[in-house]
Amino acid sequence: MIQYVSAEEAVSLIKSGDRIFSHGSACTPNFLINELAKQSSRLTNVEFVSITQQGNVEIAKPQYGDHFFVNSLFVSSPVRDAVNSDHGDFVPVFLSEIPLLFKNGHLPIDVAMITVSPPDQHGYCTLGTSVDVARSAVDTAKTIIAQVNPKMPRTHGDGLIHVSKIHKMVWHEEELLTVDYGAKVGEQELLIGKNVAELIDDRSTLQMGIGTIPDAVLKCLNNHKDLGIHTEMISDGIVDLVAKDIVNNKYKGTHLNRTITSFAFGTKKLYDYIDDNPSFAFMDVEHVNYPINIMKNKKMVAINSAIEIDLTGQVCADSIGTFQFSGIGGQMDFMRGAALSEGGKPIIAISSRTKKGVPRIVPFLKPGAGVVTTRGHIHYVVTEFGTAYLYGKNLKQRAKALIEISHPDDREMLEKAAFERFYQK
């Protein structure tokens, strides 16, 4: 007989000095987090570890700084201010290696707070839309508290967890957190998507990062054939391509006939489509993002974005100067895996300028900016103005190629900077 308890009782298991793992994306257990905030007065020195938190993450707010330390492995909007304050910080790490932090004792987990789909007739729940690093957190945590949401899709793959492994279960029905990247795709993103789509051959296997540009690329693939998906995350753009048999996973190097991902974040359309859909496998990110597994797919195309890139090809994707904006994530896992794949193409796709008109192709990265993809790993850079292929090119040649795809109003500035750096010696 399954026993459900109140959130108050479940969260009472957490004590001062604990390290808590919080499930991420659409699985962020905000009902439990809100209860934890209510009990904050009895707690001190509690470390909160997570990736891609979404929604109203109450304990990340300044008033709880004396009780909780937000130690983020990938920074998302709800915890961004906390991470950049004195009650938070960021751990630079490849997404593929986060499970090792849990398993090898670098970040041992005391309590895992997760959201799961309801148990089936055999007593198995699933980790729903986010298996990613949650699989290893659940496997290694001393205590597991689960928010059971009947609206959470039941997913196939590595996300099974039996109720006997869960210490406290809280029944709480609520709509899943959503994001509609497709609705944010504008003319500029579609131009970038078209340029990227021209680099993708039929029978390629794709990885898409987070944001509007990957969704724009998916919108431009309707004339392609026999594509595969091996990616860390999926959003709504994948649904129509699967339904049209454009994505059928027939020619991948591994996991034939199945779309491989570690988490999904989108709208109800996506969540309904993946629910109990055996053609989607949600797998441990340690497997999905392992470069050797990625490279087994021929014509592996990795599509990622960035905050800025300098004239030599250094890519900053996680910070704005010293301000920690996101994280390393899986960009380097897939950039390297695609580069090692037969016929593979690692792509950085960016708009030439931000919405506020700030150049993304710059003479130098901002002071304090983090380099996620090094200039030794860079191959293709795509903007709305074209494609620059940097692999094998020297610094002067790279600068020229990048200037050609920069915003026209930035080219004079960039040419002057390139001249001063490379020729005026």
N, C-alpha and C positions, 0 to 999 in steps of 0.2 A: 504494500500500500504506500503510494507516494504521499509524503507529507509536505504541504506548503506552509511557510511561516511568513510573518510580517517582515517588511524591510527593516524595521527597527530591530527585531530579533536577529535577523541575518547579519546585519552590519555590526551588531554588538560583539561579534567574534573578533573584529579588528581592534588591535591594541596599540598603544604608543610604541614607536620604534619599528613598526612593521613596514615592509616594502610591499606595496599593492601594485598589481598589474591590472589595468583597466582595458577591457576590450575596446576596439576602435571602429571608426566609420559609422555605418548604419547600426552597428551593434553596441555603440557606446551606452553603457548601462546607467543613464542619467537618473533613473528612479532610485537606484541604489546610491549613486553619488550624492544626490540631494539629501538622502537620509544620513549619509556620512557627514555632510556639512552640518546637519542639525545636531549631531553628536560631537562636533569638533571640540567643545569645551573640555571633554575628558581626554583628548588626544594631543600628544606632542610628538614631534620628530617622526611623522609618518611620511614616507617617500611614495610618490605617485608616479608610476612608470607606465608609459603608453606610446602608441603611435596613432596618428590621424584621429584624434578626438573630435567629436562633432556635437552640436547642440549646446545646451546651457550647462557647461561643466562648472558647477557651482564652486567646488573647492579650489578652483584656479583663480578665484577672485581675490583681490588684495586683502580683504578683511580676514581671510583664512591663512595668511602667510605665516602666522606664529604656530600653526598646527600642521600644515602640509607643505612639503617641498616637491615641486613639479619637476621631475627629472625626465625630460622628454627624449625619445629616440627618433621621433620625426615630428616636427612642429606644425600644428594646424591652428586655424584662427582662434578657437576658444582658449587655447593655452599660450598663445604667442606672447601676450604681455607678461604673463607669469614667468615664462622661460627667460625673458629679457630683464627680469627683476632680481632682487636679492633673495626671493623665495622660489627660485627655479633655475634650471640650467638645461643644456643640450648635450647629448652624447653623440659625437660624430661616429657613425658606424654604417657599413653596408647593410642593406635590408636583409640580405642572405645570411648575415652573420649574427643578427640579433638572437636567433634561437640558441646560438653557442654561448651568448652572455648568460642566458638562463641556465643552460645545461652544465656549463663548466664552472659555475660558482662565481663568476664576475658580478652578476646581478641576481642572486638567488631570490626567488619570489616567495613571500610568506603567504599572501592572499591573492587569488585571482578572482576578479569580479567580471563576470561574463554575461552575455545575453544569448539564450539558446532557443531553438524551436522546441515545441512540446515533445515529450517522449512518445515513441511509437509503442506498439503492442509488446515489443521486446525490451522496453525500458531505455532505448537509445534516443538521446537528443542529438542535435547537430549544432555546430558553431555558426550555422546560418551563413550570412553574407560575408563573414570575415574569419577565415581560417588562418591566414597569414602567419603572424608570430604568436597568435593566441594558442595554436596547437602546442607549442613547446612550453608556453606559460602554464597551461593547464596540466601538462604532463609533469611539470616540476614543482608546481605550487604545493605548499603544505596544506592549504585550505582553499576550497573552491566555493564561491557564492554565485549562484546563477539566478538571473532574472529571466523567467520563462515567459516568452511573448508569443501568443498564438498567431500573430501576424508575421513572425519571423519565418522566411522561407526555409524549407527543409532542403539542404543541399547535399549533393553526393561528393565523395572524395575522402579527405583526411579528417573531416570535422566531427566524427562520431564521438560522443561521450555518454557513458552509461550513468543512469541516475545514482547508482551505488557509489560513484566517484565524487558526487557533489555533496558537500557538507550541509548547505542550506539552499533551499529552492524557494523563490518568491514568484508567485504568479502575478504578472502585471501586463495587461493588454494595452498596447498603444501603437499608433501609426509609426512606421519606421522613418528615421531621418532621411531626407532626400536632397538631391542636387540635380539640376537640369542643365548640364553642360551644353547640350544641343541648342537650348534657347538663347545661349549667350554667343553663339557663333554668328559673326558678322561678315561683311564683305572682305575685310582684311584677313580674317581667319580662313575664309574659303579660298582666297588666293594662295595662302600658305599651304592649305590642304591639297589644292590642285598641284602645286609644285612638288609636294612630297609624293602624291599619288603617282606622278610620272616616274618616280624612282622605283616604284614597286612593281615587280614582275608577277605574272600569274604563277600560282603555286608557291608563293612566298608564305612564310610564317611571320606573324606580326606581334610586336609588343608595343603597347601604347602607355605612355605615362599619364599623369593626372592633368585635367584641365580642358579648355575649349579647343585647343589646337588638335589634340588627338581625335576629338569628336568631329572636327572639321575634316580631318583626313578620311575618317570612316565615311563621311557623306560623299566623298569624291571617288569611292571605290566601286560604284555600281556597274562599271563595265569590266571589272576584273573577274577572274575565274579561279576557283579551287584554292582559295586562301585558307591558311591555318591560323590559329591563335594560340600563342604560348606567352602569357603576360602576367604581370603581378596584379593588375587590376582591370576590371571591365566596367563600362558604363553603358548607357542606353544605345549608343551608336552601333553596338554589336548586334542588337536584336534583329533589325531589318536585314542585315547581311546574312545572318544565319537562316532566317526565314526564306530568303531568296536563293539559298544554296550557293551564294558567293563565298561564304565561309562554310566549308564542309570538312576541313581538317584531314583530307584524304592523302595529302602528300607531305606530311610532317615527318621528321626523323624519329620522333617519339610520340607516344599517346595518340595514335591514329584514331580518327573519327571522334575526337573529343576536344572541346575547348578547355584549355588549361589556364587557370587563374588562381590567385590566392585570396582575392577579395573583390567584392562588387560594391559600387556606390553610384546610385543614379535615382531614377524615379520608380513609382509603383509599377510602371510598365516593365521595367527590368526585373524587379523583384518577383512579379507574377510569372515572368517567363522562365526564371531559373528555378522556381519552386518545384522540387521533385523532378527536375529535368536531368536525366542521366547522360545527356550529351555534354553537360558542363561538369568538370571536376575541379572542386575547390581544394587546393593542396597546400601543404606546409611550404612556407616561403623558402625554407632551407633547401627544398627540392626545386621549386619553381625557378628561383633566382640563382641557382648554382650555375656559374658560367659554363661548366662542362656539359650540363644538361641542356642549356640554351644552345650551345654550338652544335649539338647533334641534329638540329633542324637546319636543313639546307635552305639557302635564301632567307636567312633570319634577318628581319628588318626591325630595328629598335628605333622607336620614335619618342624622343624626350624633348623637354623644353628647358629654358634657362632664364635667369634674371639678366645676365649680361655676359658678353664674350669679348675678350680683348683681341687686338690685332694679330697676336701670335697663335690664337686658338685656345687659350685658357677659358674654361667655362665655369662661371659662378652660377650655381643653381639653388643655393640654400640660404644665402644671406644678402642683405643690402648693406654693404660695408660691414660694420660690426654687429648690426641688428640681425638676430637670428630669425629668419622668415619661414623656412621650412626645414628640410633635412637632406641628407645624402640619398636616402631611399634606395631604390633599385636602379638608379640611372647607370652607375658604373657596372653593376652586375650585367646589365643587358648591353651596354655599349661594348663591353669586352666580349661577351658571348656572341654578339652579332658579328664583331670583327673577326672572330675565330671561325665562324660558320662559313661553309663553302658557298660562295656567292652572297654572303651576308652584307648588310649595309647599316652601320650605326649612324643615326641622324639626330642632329639637334635642330629643332624647328622653333623659330622665334619670330615675333613681330619686330620690325626694324626699330620701332619706338614703343614706349609704354603708352597707355591711354592719356597720360599727362604730357606726352611729347618728349620724354626723356630717352636719349639714344640707348639702345641695347648693345650695339657694336661700338666699342669704346677703345681709345688708345691704351688705357690701363684700367684694370679693375679697381673699384673703390678701395681705399685703405681698409684693411681688415676683412675684405671679402674672402669667402672660402672657395677654393678651387675643388669642384666635384669631379669634372672630367678634365684630365690633364691634356696639354697640347700634344702629348705622345699618343693619346687615345682617340683624338678627334679625327673624324673622316668627313662627313657631310654636314654643312650648315645651310639651312633653308630659311629664307624670309619671303615676304610677299613680292620681293623684287628679283628672286631667282635662287640659284643653288651655287654654293661654293664647295669645291672638293679640295680638302686641305691635306689629305694623307700623302706623304712623300714630298711635300713642298717645303721649301725653306721659309724662313721668317718673312723675307721680302715678298715672296710669291703669295704667302698666306695673307699678308696685309692687303695686297692688291686684290686678291679674290674676295676678301671680306668687304672691302670698300665698295666693290661693284654691286653687292647685294644690300648695302646699307641704305638708309633713307637718303634720298637725293640732297636734302638740305643739310645732311651731316657729312657729306663726302669731302667738301673742302677742308673742314676741320680735321677729318681723319687723314686726308692726304698730307696735310701740313705736319701732323703728328708723326706719320710714317716717314716723311722726308727727314725730319729732325732726328728721328731715332735710328734710321737705317742708312742714311746717305750723308748727313751733315756731321761727319766725324772728324 
